[in-house]
Amino acid sequence: MTSDNGLMTALRAPFTILALRRAVFCVVGVVSAAAILTVPAIVPALGVLILWASGAMSHRPAPVVAPVFLVLFPLTIALLVVLAAPIGRAMGAVHRSLADRLLDVHVDAPPPRRLSKRISAVVSDGPGWRAVGYGLLKVPLAIPEGYGAFCYVFGLVNLSYPVWWPLFRNHPAGTRLGPVWALTPFGTIGARTFAGTFLIAAAGLAMLLVAPWLMRAGTTLDLAAMRRLLGPRRLAERVRELQVSRARAIDDAAAMMRRLERDLHDGAQIRLATLAMNLGMATEKLGVDGPPPDLAQARELVALAHRGAKDALADLRDLVRGIHPPVLDNGLGDALATLATSSAIPVAVNVELPDRPAPAIETIAYFCASELLANAAKHSQATRIGLGVVRSGERLMLTVTDDGIGGANPDGPGLSGLARRIAVVDGRMRVHSPAGGPTRVEIELPTHV
């Protein structure tokens, strides 16, 4: 069954939208490489033009020609050097856009060039010169891309020979016709008869079947070079990640403060206000002056105040637990075991930690486990859940698995918010949840902040 699926995949590969997009990308790559190869010819051509313009071609005396050539030729070289980096940046932007539109691969742009009238700023443009390096590397990269595009385009052409032959080669019997030639990677193939076109069609089919893999190899190498040379450097990318993480941390802190304020205002504050009102009314009922106290109403008011006090304490306890669960004081293992007992679905806990990670990491791991268990209980329809924590070197791995229906969406509001929060401490999350289950969520955290 697997071999049949592989054969069908190989047969369908040339006729997919992705193959067509790769073919377009490869053709553009070949055109770019051809344009880049013409650049070395510009300098000799400009030199000849300078000589012609200076009159050297008309046998003007050398004392007149030499100064003109010595002045104009270096200026031409300097102009090419100055324009190389901006042209490289423009070419890099075009190829990044093509990769995004045709191959669904996004490569971040490098930092923009600072506007300056100084030539040194242009010459020292690191991203621009890396883009020039990508352009030079584009020449050898165009070989597998061009080979794949050639097989793809001419494979389709060769495959059509038996179709159009009866339409255009219908001459009277006895007419001697010259061969019709077809291009293949191994040379040309000629056909004089209709039967011969099937040999060309067979060669075209072979070319068409191998073309997607050749184009895939060429585009993979091209994308690797693009990420390395056209994207931001690792330090710049790291700075950008830290900026994004800082912004997310600030947003999360602000959201937590708003949530605490809302919970205090809507929960404990209202209960305490009700408690104060009930106690005030009970005091009036038990007042010294006036008619005899109504003990029944006073008892009812005191009971209401007592119940309100307990509810307010429960709300405050929940708020404290939401900020920092006291059970974490005994370690992450005990905290997760306590968390598992409150789950609506049986949870098997396995914690293997030789020593305790940083308190902030313990807190993040605890709340991640709490949210994942709540999501599983709410959406998975599972009968059992596995919760595991292990330490590998300087990394802590939290794993939550269930035997539910699967289909968890990593881009949904719950999991995407979780991924944003753990990214603040350089954490990573992987979600494997095919339709029908099972679901496995792995969260990797550093042991120290």
C-alpha positions in Angstrom: 0.0 0.0 0.0 2.9 2.4 0.8 4.6 1.7 -2.5 1.4 2.4 -4.4 1.0 5.7 -2.6 4.6 6.6 -3.4 4.1 5.8 -7.1 0.9 7.9 -7.2 2.7 10.8 -5.5 5.6 10.6 -8.0 3.1 10.5 -10.9 1.1 13.5 -9.6 4.2 15.6 -8.6 4.8 17.2 -12.0 1.1 18.3 -12.3 0.8 20.1 -9.0 0.7 23.8 -8.4 3.8 23.6 -6.4 5.8 22.1 -9.3 4.6 24.9 -11.5 5.6 27.5 -9.0 9.0 25.9 -8.6 9.5 25.9 -12.3 8.8 29.6 -12.4 11.2 30.2 -9.6 13.9 28.2 -11.3 13.4 30.0 -14.7 13.7 33.4 -12.9 16.9 32.0 -11.2 18.4 31.1 -14.6 17.5 34.5 -16.0 19.1 36.2 -12.9 22.3 34.1 -13.3 22.5 35.0 -17.0 22.1 38.7 -16.1 24.8 38.4 -13.5 27.2 36.7 -15.9 26.9 39.7 -18.2 28.3 42.0 -15.5 32.0 40.9 -16.1 31.5 41.9 -19.7 30.5 45.4 -18.7 34.0 46.6 -17.7 35.7 45.5 -20.9 32.9 47.0 -22.9 33.1 50.2 -21.0 36.9 50.2 -21.5 36.4 49.8 -25.3 33.8 52.6 -25.2 36.1 54.9 -23.4 38.9 54.2 -25.9 36.6 54.8 -28.7 35.2 58.0 -27.2 38.7 59.2 -26.4 39.8 58.7 -30.0 42.2 55.8 -29.4 40.5 53.8 -32.2 41.4 56.6 -34.6 45.1 56.3 -34.0 45.3 59.4 -31.8 48.7 59.9 -30.2 49.2 58.0 -27.0 50.1 61.1 -24.9 46.5 62.2 -25.5 44.8 58.9 -25.1 46.5 57.6 -21.9 45.4 60.4 -19.6 41.8 60.1 -20.7 41.8 56.3 -20.2 43.6 56.5 -16.8 40.9 58.9 -15.6 37.7 57.5 -17.0 38.4 53.8 -16.5 39.0 54.0 -12.7 35.9 56.2 -12.4 33.9 53.4 -14.2 35.2 50.8 -11.7 34.4 53.1 -8.8 30.9 53.6 -10.1 30.3 49.8 -10.3 31.6 49.3 -6.7 29.3 52.1 -5.4 26.3 50.6 -7.2 26.9 47.0 -6.4 25.5 47.0 -2.9 22.3 48.9 -3.7 21.7 46.7 -6.8 22.4 43.6 -4.6 19.8 44.7 -2.1 17.2 45.3 -4.8 17.9 41.9 -6.3 17.7 40.3 -2.9 14.3 41.9 -2.2 13.0 40.6 -5.5 14.2 37.0 -4.7 12.8 37.1 -1.2 9.4 38.2 -2.6 9.5 35.4 -5.2 10.3 32.8 -2.5 7.4 34.1 -0.4 4.9 34.2 -3.3 5.9 31.1 -5.2 7.4 28.7 -2.5 5.6 30.0 0.6 9.0 30.5 2.3 9.4 33.8 4.2 12.9 35.2 4.6 13.1 38.2 6.9 14.6 41.3 5.3 17.9 42.7 6.8 17.9 46.0 8.5 17.4 48.9 6.1 20.4 50.8 4.9 21.0 54.1 6.6 20.7 57.0 4.2 24.0 58.8 3.8 25.8 60.8 1.2 29.1 59.4 2.2 30.6 56.7 -0.1 32.0 54.9 2.9 28.5 54.1 4.1 27.7 52.5 0.8 30.9 50.5 0.7 30.5 49.3 4.3 26.9 48.1 3.7 27.2 44.6 5.0 23.7 43.3 4.0 24.2 44.8 0.5 27.5 43.0 0.0 26.0 39.8 1.3 23.3 40.2 -1.3 26.1 40.7 -3.9 27.6 37.4 -2.7 24.2 35.7 -3.1 24.1 37.0 -6.6 27.5 35.5 -7.4 26.4 32.2 -5.7 23.3 32.3 -7.9 25.4 31.4 -10.9 26.3 27.8 -9.7 22.9 27.5 -8.0 21.2 28.1 -11.4 22.7 24.8 -12.8 20.4 22.4 -10.9 17.5 24.9 -11.2 18.0 25.3 -14.9 18.4 21.6 -15.4 15.1 20.9 -13.5 13.3 23.7 -15.4 14.6 22.4 -18.7 13.3 18.9 -17.9 10.0 20.2 -16.8 9.3 22.5 -19.8 10.7 20.3 -22.5 9.3 17.2 -20.8 5.8 18.6 -21.4 6.8 19.6 -25.0 8.2 16.1 -25.8 5.2 14.4 -24.3 3.0 16.2 -26.8 4.7 14.9 -30.0 2.2 12.0 -30.6 -0.6 14.5 -30.2 0.3 17.1 -32.9 2.1 14.7 -35.3 -1.0 13.5 -37.1 -2.2 17.2 -37.4 0.9 18.6 -39.1 2.7 15.6 -40.7 -0.2 14.3 -42.8 1.7 14.4 -46.2 0.8 12.0 -49.0 2.3 8.5 -49.0 5.8 8.3 -50.5 6.7 11.8 -49.3 10.2 11.8 -47.8 10.2 14.1 -44.7 13.1 15.3 -42.7 13.2 14.3 -39.0 11.6 16.3 -36.3 14.0 16.9 -33.4 13.3 16.9 -29.7 15.6 18.2 -27.0 16.5 15.9 -24.1 19.2 16.1 -21.4 21.3 13.6 -23.3 21.1 15.3 -26.6 18.5 15.5 -29.5 16.2 12.7 -30.6 14.8 12.7 -34.2 11.6 11.1 -35.4 10.6 10.5 -39.0 7.5 8.4 -38.3 4.5 8.5 -36.0 5.8 5.5 -34.2 9.1 7.4 -33.5 7.2 10.1 -31.6 6.4 7.6 -28.9 10.1 7.3 -28.1 10.2 11.1 -27.8 7.1 11.0 -25.6 8.7 8.3 -23.4 11.8 10.5 -23.0 9.5 13.5 -22.2 7.6 11.4 -19.5 10.9 10.5 -17.9 12.0 14.1 -17.9 8.7 15.2 -16.5 8.9 12.7 -13.6 12.4 13.6 -12.6 11.9 17.4 -13.0 10.1 18.0 -9.7 13.0 16.4 -7.7 15.6 18.3 -9.6 13.8 21.6 -9.0 13.3 20.7 -5.4 17.0 20.1 -4.9 17.8 23.4 -6.7 15.3 25.5 -4.7 16.3 23.9 -1.4 20.0 25.0 -2.0 18.8 28.4 -3.2 16.6 28.9 -0.1 19.5 27.9 2.2 21.7 30.5 0.6 18.9 33.0 0.7 18.4 32.6 4.5 22.1 32.8 5.1 22.9 35.8 2.9 19.7 37.7 2.3 18.2 37.6 5.8 19.4 39.4 8.9 22.5 38.2 10.6 22.2 36.1 13.7 23.0 38.9 16.1 20.4 41.2 14.4 17.9 38.4 14.4 18.5 37.7 18.0 18.1 41.4 18.9 14.8 41.4 17.0 13.6 38.3 18.9 14.5 39.9 22.2 12.6 43.1 21.2 9.5 41.0 20.3 9.9 39.0 23.6 10.2 42.1 25.6 7.1 43.6 24.0 5.2 40.3 24.7 6.4 40.3 28.3 5.2 43.9 28.8 1.8 43.0 27.2 1.4 39.9 29.3 2.3 41.9 32.5 -0.3 44.6 31.6 -2.9 42.0 30.8 -2.3 40.2 34.1 -2.6 43.5 36.0 -5.9 44.3 34.3 -7.1 40.8 35.1 -6.2 41.1 38.7 -7.8 44.5 38.9 -11.0 43.2 37.3 -11.1 40.1 39.5 -10.6 42.2 42.7 -13.2 44.7 41.6 -15.8 42.1 40.5 -15.1 39.5 43.2 -13.4 40.2 46.5 -14.2 43.9 46.6 -17.9 43.4 46.1 -18.0 40.6 48.6 -16.2 42.7 51.2 -18.5 45.6 50.5 -21.5 43.3 51.0 -19.9 42.0 54.2 -19.5 45.5 55.6 -23.1 46.4 54.7 -24.5 43.2 56.4 -22.4 43.9 59.5 -23.6 47.5 59.6 -27.2 46.3 59.3 -26.7 43.7 62.1 -25.2 46.4 64.3 -28.3 48.5 63.8 -30.5 45.6 64.7 -28.5 45.1 67.9 -28.3 48.8 68.7 -28.4 50.0 72.3 -31.0 52.6 71.8 -34.4 52.2 70.4 -36.7 49.2 70.4 -35.5 45.7 71.5 -33.2 44.1 69.0 -34.6 41.7 66.4 -32.4 38.7 67.1 -33.6 36.6 64.2 -32.8 39.2 61.6 -29.5 40.0 63.3 -28.5 36.3 63.2 -29.5 36.2 59.5 -27.4 39.2 58.7 -24.4 37.9 60.7 -24.8 34.5 58.8 -24.8 36.3 55.5 -21.7 38.3 56.6 -20.0 35.1 57.6 -20.8 33.5 54.3 -19.6 36.6 52.4 -16.3 36.6 54.4 -15.7 33.0 53.4 -16.4 33.7 49.8 -14.1 36.7 49.8 -11.4 34.6 51.3 -11.9 32.0 48.6 -11.7 34.6 45.9 -8.5 36.0 47.4 -7.0 32.5 47.7 -7.8 31.9 44.0 -6.1 35.2 43.1 -3.0 34.3 45.1 -2.9 30.9 43.6 -3.1 32.5 40.1 -0.1 34.7 40.9 2.1 32.1 42.5 0.7 28.8 43.7 1.9 28.1 47.3 2.2 24.4 46.4 5.2 25.3 44.2 7.2 26.0 47.4 7.6 22.3 47.7 8.9 21.8 44.1 7.5 21.3 40.7 6.9 17.6 41.2 4.5 18.1 44.2 2.8 21.0 42.4 2.1 19.0 39.3 0.9 16.0 41.4 -1.5 18.3 43.2 -2.7 19.8 39.9 -3.4 16.3 38.5 -5.7 15.5 41.4 -8.0 18.3 40.4 -8.3 17.2 36.8 -11.6 15.8 35.5 -9.7 13.2 33.5 -7.2 10.8 35.2 -3.7 12.1 34.8 -0.5 10.0 35.1 2.4 12.2 36.3 6.0 11.4 35.8 8.6 14.0 37.0 12.3 13.3 36.7 14.2 16.4 37.9 17.6 15.8 39.6 17.5 19.4 41.0 15.1 22.2 40.9 15.0 24.7 38.0 14.8 28.5 38.6 11.6 29.6 40.4 10.4 31.6 37.4 10.8 28.5 35.1 8.9 26.3 37.7 6.1 28.9 37.7 5.9 29.0 33.9 6.0 25.1 33.6 3.2 24.9 36.2 0.9 27.3 34.5 1.6 25.7 31.1 0.7 22.3 32.5 -2.5 23.8 34.1 -3.6 25.3 30.8 -2.9 22.2 28.8 -4.8 20.0 31.3 -7.7 22.4 31.2 -7.7 22.4 27.4 -7.6 18.6 27.3 -10.4 18.2 29.7 -12.5 20.7 27.7 -11.9 19.7 24.1 -10.1 16.4 23.7 -12.8 13.9 24.9 -9.9 11.9 26.2 -10.1 9.1 28.8 -6.5 9.5 30.1 -3.8 12.1 30.1 0.0 11.7 30.5 2.0 14.6 32.1 5.8 14.3 32.1 8.7 16.6 33.0 12.3 15.6 32.4 15.5 17.6 32.3 18.1 17.2 29.6 21.2 19.3 30.2 20.2 22.9 30.6 16.7 22.3 29.1 13.5 21.2 30.8 10.9 19.3 28.7 7.2 19.3 29.7 5.1 16.8 27.8 1.3 16.5 27.9 -0.3 13.6 25.9 -3.9 12.4 25.7 -5.8 9.8 23.8 -8.6 12.1 22.6 -9.9 13.1 19.2 -7.0 15.3 18.3 -7.3 18.3 15.9 -5.6 20.8 18.3 -4.8 24.0 16.4 -1.3 25.5 17.3 -2.5 28.8 15.8 -5.6 28.9 18.0 -5.9 31.6 20.7 -5.1 29.2 23.6 -2.0 27.4 22.2 -0.7 30.5 20.3 -0.9 32.6 23.5 0.9 29.8 25.4 3.6 29.8 22.7 4.0 33.6 23.0 4.4 33.5 26.8 7.1 30.8 26.8 8.9 32.6 24.0 9.7 35.3 26.5 12.2 32.9 28.1 13.4 31.3 24.8 11.0 28.5 25.2 9.6 26.4 22.3 6.4 24.5 21.8 5.7 21.6 19.4 2.2 20.3 18.8 1.4 17.0 17.2 -2.4 16.5 17.0 -3.7 14.7 13.9 -7.4 14.3 13.4 -8.5 11.3 15.4 -5.7 11.7 17.9 -3.7 11.2 19.8 -2.4 14.7 20.9 1.1 15.4 22.1 2.3 18.8 23.2 5.9 19.4 24.0 7.1 22.5 25.8 10.9 23.1 26.0 12.1 25.6 28.6 15.5 26.6 29.8 16.3 25.6 33.4 17.5 29.1 34.3 16.4 32.5 33.0 
